[in-house]
Amino acid sequence: MPTIQDKRLLPIIETLNQEPANKLTIEQWSLKVGASSRTLNRLFNQNYGMGFSKWQQKLRILKSLELLNSNTPLIDIAFELGYESTSAFITGFKKQLGCPPKKYLAK
């Protein structure tokens, strides 16, 4: 990930890197960091080429790959990343990477 200097994005990025299960919405973050949700989405687009929601999904997938590679059980990964269930995690993973986690690891 590129280094972000914008003080409005830093708390969001740092928090979600440490707590990927954090469920704050862009609107809730906007109140915390003092910028509108539109401004935050624009900043995510400028810095990452995608809006907040898509960035958060990508972050969770990257974190899931780390956990999968360390042989963490799927249920633990789903919980740690904030998914409601293992099947929700698998569905999100397939949407992002085109196959389920076990198949991805086998490649």
ZILIN-V221381 format. One record per pair of residues at least 4 apart in sequence whose C-alpha atoms are under 8 Angstrom apart, sorted by sequence separation. I is the first residue (numbers start at 1). GAP is how many residues later the second one is. D is the distance in Angstrom with one decimal. If there is no record, write none. Layout:
((I	GAP	D) (I	GAP	D))
This chain:
((5	4	7.9) (6	4	6.4) (7	4	7.3) (8	4	7.6) (9	4	6.1) (10	4	5.9) (11	4	5.9) (12	4	6.1) (13	4	6.0) (14	4	6.3) (15	4	5.7) (16	4	4.6) (24	4	5.8) (25	4	6.2) (26	4	6.0) (27	4	6.6) (28	4	6.6) (29	4	6.1) (30	4	5.7) (31	4	6.9) (35	4	6.1) (36	4	6.3) (37	4	6.1) (38	4	6.1) (39	4	6.1) (40	4	6.2) (41	4	6.1) (42	4	6.1) (43	4	6.1) (44	4	5.5) (45	4	4.3) (46	4	7.8) (50	4	6.1) (51	4	6.1) (52	4	6.0) (53	4	6.3) (54	4	6.2) (55	4	6.1) (56	4	6.2) (57	4	6.3) (58	4	6.2) (59	4	6.2) (60	4	6.0) (61	4	6.3) (62	4	6.6) (63	4	6.4) (64	4	5.9) (65	4	6.0) (66	4	6.5) (67	4	6.5) (68	4	5.6) (72	4	6.6) (73	4	6.4) (74	4	6.0) (75	4	6.2) (76	4	6.0) (77	4	6.1) (78	4	6.2) (79	4	5.8) (84	4	6.3) (85	4	6.4) (86	4	6.2) (87	4	6.1) (88	4	6.2) (89	4	6.0) (90	4	6.1) (91	4	6.2) (92	4	6.4) (93	4	5.9) (94	4	4.6) (95	4	7.7) (99	4	6.3) (100	4	6.2) (101	4	6.2) (102	4	6.3) (103	4	6.6) (4	5	7.3) (5	5	7.2) (15	5	7.7) (16	5	7.5) (24	5	6.4) (30	5	5.0) (31	5	7.5) (35	5	6.5) (44	5	6.8) (45	5	4.4) (50	5	6.1) (67	5	5.4) (68	5	7.6) (72	5	6.6) (78	5	5.0) (79	5	7.2) (83	5	6.1) (84	5	7.8) (93	5	7.5) (94	5	4.5) (99	5	6.1) (4	6	6.8) (16	6	6.4) (30	6	5.2) (44	6	6.1) (45	6	5.1) (68	6	7.7) (78	6	7.3) (79	6	7.2) (83	6	5.7) (93	6	7.2) (94	6	5.1) (15	7	7.9) (30	7	5.3) (44	7	5.3) (45	7	7.8) (48	7	7.4) (78	7	6.2) (79	7	7.9) (93	7	6.3) (94	7	7.5) (97	7	7.9) (29	8	7.7) (44	8	5.9) (78	8	5.4) (93	8	6.7) (27	9	7.4) (42	9	7.0) (68	9	7.7) (91	9	7.5) (27	10	5.3) (30	10	7.1) (41	10	5.0) (67	10	6.6) (75	10	7.3) (78	10	7.8) (90	10	5.8) (26	11	5.6) (41	11	5.6) (44	11	7.6) (75	11	5.3) (78	11	5.4) (90	11	6.6) (40	12	7.5) (74	12	6.3) (64	13	6.4) (26	14	7.5) (26	15	7.9) (12	17	7.1) (64	17	7.5) (63	18	7.8) (60	21	6.2) (11	22	7.6) (9	24	7.9) (8	25	5.4) (8	26	7.3) (26	26	7.0) (8	27	7.0) (26	27	7.9) (9	31	7.3) (8	32	7.7) (61	32	6.6) (68	33	7.7) (9	34	7.6) (9	35	7.9) (61	35	7.5) (69	36	7.7) (68	37	7.7) (58	38	7.7) (20	39	7.6) (16	40	7.9) (20	40	6.2) (17	42	7.6) (4	43	7.3) (20	43	7.9) (2	45	7.5) (2	46	7.8) (1	47	8.0) (21	58	7.6) (21	59	6.0) (23	59	7.4) (20	60	7.1) (21	60	4.4) (22	60	6.8) (20	61	5.1) (21	61	3.7) (19	62	7.8) (20	62	6.8) (21	62	7.4))
